[in-house]
Amino acid sequence: MQRPDWDTYFMLQAEIAKLRSNCLTRHIGAVIVKDNRQIATGYNGTPPGVTNCFEGGCPRCAARVRGEVKSGEGLDRCLCTHAEANAIMQCALFGNAGSTRGATLYSTFAPCIECSKMAITVGIKRIVVLADYPEDGTQLLRDAGVELVKINPEKLTPWITIIPKDPETSARAVSK
């Protein structure tokens, strides 16, 4: 029987997390893992109690949809919390903040500079991503000794296609 490797497995979890995003322009999911155990998830969107983006909650996102703001610009005006930040804050909120030391962060996009600073501060040592981000913290992560791994999104495709099927027959199809 074939199974996805750990990076693929947890990136699939990040892909699922991004389905909860309420951002108008980009859906991002993140998962924090320690010792091959998922300890937190996050997705990008407005904070609890704030009107969702798709309901008009974030003026910056609306301006981006209208083409008035480019990707990666004016992030300080965005009301949305990034997926990585949400996952990190979830650890603090639920009392497992110390478990981030030496953990791996999986994100569907490379973390921005702010999220990179947070990841470094809480002791995350490895970050696995699917795609680049215009204003990412790649250099900062490198300087802090955080391993950054980019995996090919096509690596997820065989697993995504078998999810709705019978696991036994689907695993044989993946191994071919």
C-alpha positions as CSV (number, residue, x, y, z in Angstrom):
1,M,0.0,0.0,0.0
2,Q,1.3,3.5,-0.9
3,R,1.0,6.4,1.5
4,P,2.0,10.0,1.0
5,D,5.3,11.0,2.6
6,W,5.1,13.3,5.6
7,D,5.7,16.6,3.6
8,T,2.9,15.7,1.2
9,Y,0.6,14.5,3.9
10,F,0.9,17.7,5.9
11,M,0.8,20.0,2.8
12,L,-2.5,18.3,1.9
13,Q,-3.7,19.3,5.4
14,A,-2.7,22.9,4.6
15,E,-4.6,22.7,1.4
16,I,-7.7,21.7,3.3
17,A,-7.2,24.5,5.8
18,K,-7.1,27.1,3.1
19,L,-10.7,26.1,2.2
20,R,-11.8,28.1,5.3
21,S,-10.1,31.4,4.0
22,N,-12.4,34.3,3.6
23,C,-9.9,36.6,1.8
24,L,-11.1,38.0,-1.6
25,T,-7.8,37.6,-3.4
26,R,-5.8,34.7,-2.1
27,H,-6.5,31.6,-0.1
28,I,-3.7,30.3,2.1
29,G,-3.6,27.5,4.6
30,A,-0.9,26.6,7.1
31,V,-0.2,23.7,9.5
32,I,2.3,23.5,12.3
33,V,3.7,20.0,13.0
34,K,5.9,18.6,15.8
35,D,7.2,15.1,15.7
36,N,4.9,14.3,12.8
37,R,1.8,15.4,14.8
38,Q,-0.3,18.3,13.7
39,I,-0.5,20.8,16.5
40,A,-2.2,23.8,14.8
41,T,-3.8,25.0,11.6
42,G,-4.5,28.4,10.2
43,Y,-6.0,30.1,7.2
44,N,-6.0,33.7,6.1
45,G,-8.9,35.9,6.9
46,T,-10.3,38.6,9.1
47,P,-10.1,38.2,12.9
48,P,-13.0,36.7,14.8
49,G,-15.9,39.2,15.2
50,V,-14.7,41.3,12.2
51,T,-16.8,41.2,9.0
52,N,-15.4,38.7,6.5
53,C,-13.6,40.0,3.4
54,F,-16.2,38.7,1.1
55,E,-18.8,40.7,3.0
56,G,-16.8,43.9,2.7
57,G,-14.7,43.5,5.9
58,C,-11.3,44.5,4.5
59,P,-11.0,47.7,2.4
60,R,-7.5,46.8,1.2
61,C,-8.7,43.5,-0.2
62,A,-11.5,45.2,-2.0
63,A,-9.0,47.7,-3.5
64,R,-6.9,44.8,-4.6
65,V,-9.8,43.2,-6.4
66,R,-10.4,46.6,-8.2
67,G,-6.7,46.6,-9.2
68,E,-5.8,49.6,-7.1
69,V,-3.3,47.7,-4.9
70,K,-0.7,45.2,-6.2
71,S,-0.1,41.8,-4.5
72,G,2.2,42.2,-1.5
73,E,1.7,46.0,-1.3
74,G,-0.1,47.8,1.5
75,L,-0.2,44.8,3.8
76,D,-0.2,47.1,6.8
77,R,-3.7,48.2,5.7
78,C,-5.0,44.6,5.4
79,L,-7.4,43.5,8.1
80,C,-6.8,39.8,7.4
81,T,-4.5,37.7,9.6
82,H,-2.2,35.5,7.6
83,A,-2.6,31.7,7.8
84,E,0.9,31.2,9.4
85,A,0.1,33.9,12.0
86,N,-3.2,32.3,12.8
87,A,-1.6,28.9,13.3
88,I,1.1,30.4,15.6
89,M,-1.5,32.3,17.6
90,Q,-3.6,29.1,17.8
91,C,-0.7,27.5,19.7
92,A,-0.6,30.4,22.1
93,L,-4.4,30.5,22.5
94,F,-4.7,26.9,23.3
95,G,-1.7,26.7,25.6
96,N,0.7,24.7,23.5
97,A,3.0,27.6,22.5
98,G,6.2,25.9,23.8
99,S,5.6,23.0,21.3
100,T,6.5,25.2,18.4
101,R,10.2,25.0,19.2
102,G,11.8,22.8,16.6
103,A,8.5,22.4,14.7
104,T,7.8,22.5,11.0
105,L,5.4,25.0,9.4
106,Y,3.6,23.9,6.2
107,S,2.1,26.8,4.2
108,T,0.6,26.9,0.7
109,F,2.7,30.1,0.2
110,A,6.1,31.2,1.4
111,P,5.5,33.3,4.6
112,C,5.7,37.1,4.4
113,I,8.4,38.9,6.3
114,E,6.1,39.4,9.4
115,C,5.1,35.8,9.5
116,S,8.7,34.8,9.0
117,K,9.6,36.9,12.0
118,M,6.9,35.2,14.0
119,A,8.0,31.7,12.9
120,I,11.6,32.4,13.9
121,T,10.6,33.9,17.2
122,V,8.5,30.8,18.3
123,G,11.4,28.5,17.3
124,I,10.1,26.9,14.0
125,K,13.1,25.3,12.4
126,R,11.7,24.2,9.0
127,I,9.2,25.7,6.6
128,V,7.7,23.8,3.7
129,V,5.8,25.7,1.0
130,L,4.2,25.2,-2.4
131,A,4.6,28.6,-3.9
132,D,6.6,31.9,-3.6
133,Y,5.1,35.1,-2.2
134,P,6.0,38.6,-3.6
135,E,7.4,39.9,-0.3
136,D,8.4,36.7,1.5
137,G,11.0,36.4,4.2
138,T,13.3,33.9,2.5
139,Q,16.5,35.8,3.2
140,L,15.5,36.5,6.9
141,L,14.7,32.8,7.3
142,R,18.0,31.8,5.8
143,D,19.8,34.3,8.1
144,A,18.1,32.7,11.1
145,G,19.0,29.2,10.1
146,V,15.4,28.1,9.3
147,E,15.3,25.5,6.5
148,L,13.0,26.5,3.7
149,V,11.8,23.7,1.4
150,K,9.6,24.3,-1.7
151,I,7.8,21.2,-3.0
152,N,6.3,20.8,-6.4
153,P,2.4,21.2,-6.2
154,E,2.1,18.3,-8.7
155,K,3.3,16.0,-5.9
156,L,-0.1,16.5,-4.3
157,T,-2.2,15.7,-7.4
158,P,-2.3,11.9,-7.2
159,W,-3.4,12.1,-3.6
160,I,-6.0,14.8,-4.2
161,T,-7.6,12.8,-7.0
162,I,-8.0,9.6,-4.9
163,I,-9.5,11.3,-1.8
164,P,-13.1,10.6,-2.9
165,K,-12.4,7.1,-4.0
166,D,-11.9,3.7,-2.2
167,P,-8.5,3.9,-0.4
168,E,-7.5,0.3,-1.2
169,T,-8.0,0.6,-5.0
170,S,-6.8,4.2,-5.1
171,A,-3.4,3.4,-3.4
172,R,-2.7,0.9,-6.2
173,A,-3.4,3.5,-8.8
174,V,-0.9,6.0,-7.1
175,S,1.8,3.4,-7.0
176,K,1.7,2.7,-10.8
